[in-house]
Every structure is written in C-alpha cells, then in structure tokens.
Amino acid sequence: MRSASAYRLYGASHSLYTGKARCYLRNQGLPYVELPTWHPDFAERIVPQIGRGIIPVLETPEGQVIQDTIDIIDHLEAQGVPWPVYPQTPLQRIVAIIIEYYGGQVMLKHAMHYRWSYREEQEAFLRTAFTLGSGPQMAEQIMGRMNSYLPRLGVNAESIPLIEASFLQLLDRLEQHFAEWPYLLGSQPSIADYGLIGPMFAHLGRDPVPLAIMQRRAPRVHRWVERMTSPGLDVVEYPQTEPAFVPNDQLPPTLIPVLKHIAEDAFPELTDKLAFLDAWVAELNPADGTPVTDKPQLRQVGMVQTRFRGSVIEVGVEPYLLYVLQRATDTLEALPDASRELVQAQLAEVGLLEAVGLGRRWRVARRNNIEVWEMPATAY
Ligand SMILES: N[C@@H](CCC(=O)N[C@@H](CS)C(=O)NCC(=O)O)C(=O)O
C-alpha cells in the first residue's frame, strides 16, 4: 500500500547519490517509498519534468519534483527535521560542506574504480543490481556507460595504485575517528556524513570487493555505514547520547587527519578545475541563466590535465562543483573580518583554504533542476 502522505524517492540500491538521499530520509524519520527507474511514472512523468534521466528524484506528497541531493536535502531541511544537518557555526559548516564535496565529487574515483576495475570478481553482484534497478534491457547499456566514465574521472594505470592507497588511508583515519564519535562532527549527523555516505555505502560499503576491505580493515567505518543507513540515530554503542555537534565550533581532533587526507586527494585537481572554469567563463561570457552545457545529460564543459597524488590524470570539469562549494564560500564571505581570518587560518592548517576561494563574481545555480550560469548584472 502506498501512502498518499509519503515522499517518493526514485532511485536505485547501488546508486551513490540515491544512498545519500535515502540515508537522510531514514535518519530523519521521514515516510518515503522508493521506486525504481523502470517504474512507468519515471519515464512518463518524472523525466519530462527534470529534463534528463538522472537519479535520485524526490517527489513530495504535494507533487513537487526535485532532483539533486543538495536541493532534496535543503527542501526537507526547510520543512523542519529532527536533526538539521548544517552546523550553525562557520568552521564546522564550511568543513562539513567540503567533506560533502569530497564524498560526492572527489571520491567518485575510489567508488568507480573499485566498482568497475574489479568487474570480473563482482560481475554477478553488479549485473543483478543493475538488472533489478534499471530492468534487464537497460542494465547492459548503463553498465557499459558507467564503466566508460573511468578515464574522465582520473582512473588510469598510473593513478590506480594511488587511489587504492588513498582508500586504505582514509579507512584507517576514519577508523580512529569513529572510535571516539558516532558521526563526523560529533554525536549528530551533518551534511558531511551524508556527502561521505554516498560512495561509502553504494559502492565501497556494498560492492563485494571494497566491502570486504572495509569490513576487515575498518570495522568501525563499516558500523558507521550501518548507522547511516538505519532509521533514526543508531548510536547505541556511544556513551554520549545527546545529539549535538562538538561545541564552540571546534573540530574533533580525530577529524584533523581526515581533513588533511581530503586536501591531499582534492588538490591540485580542484584548483586546476576552478582555473579552467574561470577561464571558460571569462572567454565565453555566457548569458545569465544559460544551462552550463548544451545537452542536460552532459555535465562537463571540458577536460583538464592535473595530478592525483602525483600521478598525471586528465579529468572532465563539471561546473556543478561550484554549486556544492559556493555554500561554503558564502559562509566564509558573510563573516566579519576577524572571524573570517580565524576560519581561513584554521582551513589553511589542514590544507583546505583553496576550496573556498573568495572573489569569484559568477556562480553556478540550478533552475528547473538544471545547472545554469549565474552572471553578475554588470558586464563580466
Ligand atoms: N548532482 C546529482 C548527481 C546525481 C547522479 O550523478 N546520479 C547518477 C546515479 S548515482 C545518475 O543518475 N547518473 C546517470 C548518468 O550518468 O547517466 C545529485 O547530487 O543528485
């Protein structure tokens, strides 16, 4: 029986971003039903409204259709939820958004590598997942397409050993953290946890090869994945039961090595992508409201050569990355000078200052569920 007052989540069990939205709905105790993309409503009603075949899509009980996990979560936050996920203090809020960026963008390398480079070892699992999620006709096609994304994400012969070493190091550092805290910023989940759970559940905490690594090497990280996918706040093994972020805008000491790890994975790639986007906008000067790509299913505006932990990679550049990080930049920009400088110094200490560069006049916005350029009123 489908409840008329339930949210509908169109998604798939093995989808990174569906996992992010699903964990949020479950933890916050919101009633929802999940529907696969082969459900006739998806092709008939949803895709025409959002303009591309992409998941997750949330349909509210009132019939509003929302794509993008940031917009989905922000919509639900605005309705009021038991555990709001944006910290109210600046350093924690900025760090949480950067971790969200790390999970959803940077960790695509780790997620997609472990899913597709070990295809033979996990073929039956993947084929079943894609068949159940997308229907037998679409499964083969989608698996082929996903597999083909690898090089543009920076997964190549030189980078693969470094991606694997990065995954192991991340597990080790998170393992230390979860020995102290149930969530990244304390005893309440934040947008950081929802960003990180995307790759850590759908791919790395579920596909057989990386799941085995996680279970053997980092049992507390695996337990956090269970926690995030459970209803409510599943923190039974932690003594501090009151849900809260660490007080006084402090970062948990065990999070610092995780943040340094994030900086090492994310740079210089992020700086190079931002420089590419700045040059692109300066040269083409798109009109305000123009979609960032000609075809909505395309997300990248070009390729840039950069490095991942020293290895040479060539990656596609998605303007969407600014949609993620702008919220952190806005938080920094809004601070009075003295507190801004303090937060900047704290970010610099962990190598993350450049994730929130100030002074960019153009933005990436979303209108009608599509990313668009948002240009200043005066000429660029
Ligand atoms: N920015 C989007 C990303 C959603 C996304 O990439 N979804 C994947 C599945 S996990 C998808 O539908 N991909 C379709 C494709 O690339 O063809 C969000 O946060 O919701």
The ligand as a Gaussian input file, in Angstrom:
#p B3LYP/6-31G(d) Opt

LIG

0 1
 N       24.391000      16.067000      -8.566000
 C       23.471000      14.978000      -8.626000
 C       24.175000      13.740000      -9.170000
 C       23.244000      12.593000      -9.419000
 C       23.896000      11.459000     -10.214000
 O       25.002000      11.603000     -10.760000
 N       23.231000      10.324000     -10.279000
 C       23.721000       9.183000     -11.040000
 C       23.397000       7.893000     -10.319000
 S       24.210000       7.749000      -8.759000
 C       22.994000       9.129000     -12.352000
 O       21.783000       9.191000     -12.408000
 N       23.737000       9.022000     -13.456000
 C       23.157000       8.902000     -14.746000
 C       24.192000       9.034000     -15.817000
 O       25.291000       9.491000     -15.523000
 O       23.875000       8.690000     -16.936000
 C       22.867000      14.736000      -7.253000
 O       23.508000      15.112000      -6.241000
 O       21.729000      14.237000      -7.171000

